[in-house]
Amino acid sequence: PARAGDAAAGDDAAGTADLKLPEERNDCFVYVPPTYRAETPHGLLMFVTAPGKFNKARWEKQWAPLCAKHHLIVVAPQPADKGGWETTEVEFLRKVYDESLRRYAIDENRVVVHGEEIGGTFGALFAFSNEEVIRGVSLVEGGLPRRAAVPASDPAHRMAYHFAHAAKSERAAAIKAMVEKLTAMKLPVAVQTIQSDSGALSDAERAAFARWVDSLDRL
């Protein structure tokens, strides 16, 4: 299924822009590839920032070619305070999702929450309380929220999971346990071993992740 947004087709919507919600203190950025056309639904990647680690120029450079190749739009919501995410900001992430659907033609089978470390964990918390709209959860060197129940496998709307971690990561054992739990629940799980101990994906690793996002409409 696809949801048609209000944005006009063509270059007018392209590039990096503010996706500011007037009623919220939070900043949010959106990148739309120059290939975007309203008649072609795009996947939506919600890049949930790890506090203090977001670099807008680097983010755009990393994702621009992949957005064009895989028909993706990437949004990067920011915490209101640099110290970190607050639980109440789950509602802000839902508003970002809703505004993205209002503005753009979104392929609802390719809506993914993605984040590094605590950003990924907070993104998963949002996904669990909005399971009817989120298709995939990706955590880079991060874990699932401890106090939130993982949505059960539902053939009509089954959430897929992607974990990325370094081979010698201190989180490797915990991530392995999470993967085993999700697999036992008959949920789709992909695990990616990355080179960097810092949790940053290389260009090749990011490209592999983008292919995973692209595959979700076929699961």
TIVEXGU-96616 format. One record per residue (C-alpha): residue in three letters; x, y, z. Coordinates in steps of 0.5 Angstrom, whole numbers, plus 500, padded with zeros to 3 digits. Example, Ala and Ser with C-alpha at 12.3 -4.5 7.8 and 13.67 -1.06 7.14 Angstrom:
<rs>
Ala525491516;Ser527498514;
</rs>
This chain:
<rs>
Pro500500500;Ala502507499;Arg500514502;Ala500520497;Gly503526500;Asp501533498;Ala508535496;Ala509537488;Ala513532484;Gly520534482;Asp526538484;Asp522543488;Ala521538494;Ala528535493;Gly534536498;Thr535537506;Ala530542509;Asp527543516;Leu521539518;Lys519543524;Leu513542527;Pro510549530;Glu508546537;Glu514542538;Arg521545541;Asn524539537;Asp528540531;Cys527535525;Phe531535518;Val528531512;Tyr532529506;Val528528499;Pro532525493;Pro532529487;Thr529523483;Tyr523524488;Arg516524484;Ala509524488;Glu507518483;Thr512514486;Pro512512493;His518512497;Gly520508503;Leu521512510;Leu527512514;Met526515521;Phe533516523;Val533517531;Thr539521533;Ala544519539;Pro544525543;Gly550529541;Lys552525535;Phe548528529;Asn552532524;Lys547534518;Ala552535513;Arg555528514;Trp548525515;Glu546528508;Lys552526504;Gln552519507;Trp544518505;Ala543522499;Pro546516494;Leu542511497;Cys536515497;Ala536516490;Lys538509489;His532506493;His527511493;Leu528513500;Ile526519504;Val530520511;Val528524517;Ala532526522;Pro528528529;Gln532531534;Pro531531542;Ala529537545;Asp534537550;Lys542535548;Gly542531554;Gly538525551;Trp531523549;Glu525523554;Thr519518554;Thr514523552;Glu518525546;Val515518543;Glu509523541;Phe513527537;Leu516522533;Arg509520531;Lys508527529;Val514527525;Tyr511520522;Asp504523520;Glu507530517;Ser512526513;Leu505522510;Arg502528509;Arg508531505;Tyr510526501;Ala508519497;Ile510514502;Asp511506501;Glu508504508;Asn511497507;Arg518500508;Val517505514;Val523503518;Val526506525;His533506525;Gly538509530;Glu545508533;Glu546506541;Ile540510545;Gly537513539;Gly536506536;Thr533504543;Phe528510543;Gly526509536;Ala524502538;Leu520504544;Phe516509539;Ala516503534;Phe513498539;Ser507503541;Asn506505534;Glu506498531;Glu501499526;Val505504522;Ile512501523;Arg515496518;Gly522495521;Val526497527;Ser534497526;Leu539498532;Val546499531;Glu550498537;Gly543498541;Gly538494545;Leu531493545;Pro527497551;Arg527493557;Arg520495559;Ala516495553;Ala513489550;Val515486543;Pro509486539;Ala507479537;Ser508476530;Asp502478526;Pro502475519;Ala498482516;His503486519;Arg509483522;Met515488524;Ala522486522;Tyr528487526;His536489524;Phe541489529;Ala548491527;His554491532;Ala562490532;Ala564483532;Lys568484539;Ser562489541;Glu561489549;Arg554489547;Ala555482542;Ala552477548;Ala546482549;Ile544483542;Lys545475541;Ala540474546;Met535479543;Val536476536;Glu534469539;Lys528471543;Leu525475537;Thr527469532;Ala523464537;Met517469537;Lys518467529;Leu519475527;Pro524476521;Val531478524;Ala537480520;Val544481524;Gln550485521;Thr557485523;Ile560492522;Gln568494523;Ser567500527;Asp567499534;Ser564506535;Gly557504532;Ala558508525;Leu557504519;Ser561504513;Asp559506506;Ala558499504;Glu555497511;Arg550502510;Ala549500503;Ala547493505;Phe542496510;Ala539500505;Arg538493501;Trp535490507;Val530496508;Asp528495500;Ser527488502;Leu521489507;Asp516490502;Arg517483500;Leu517479507;
</rs>
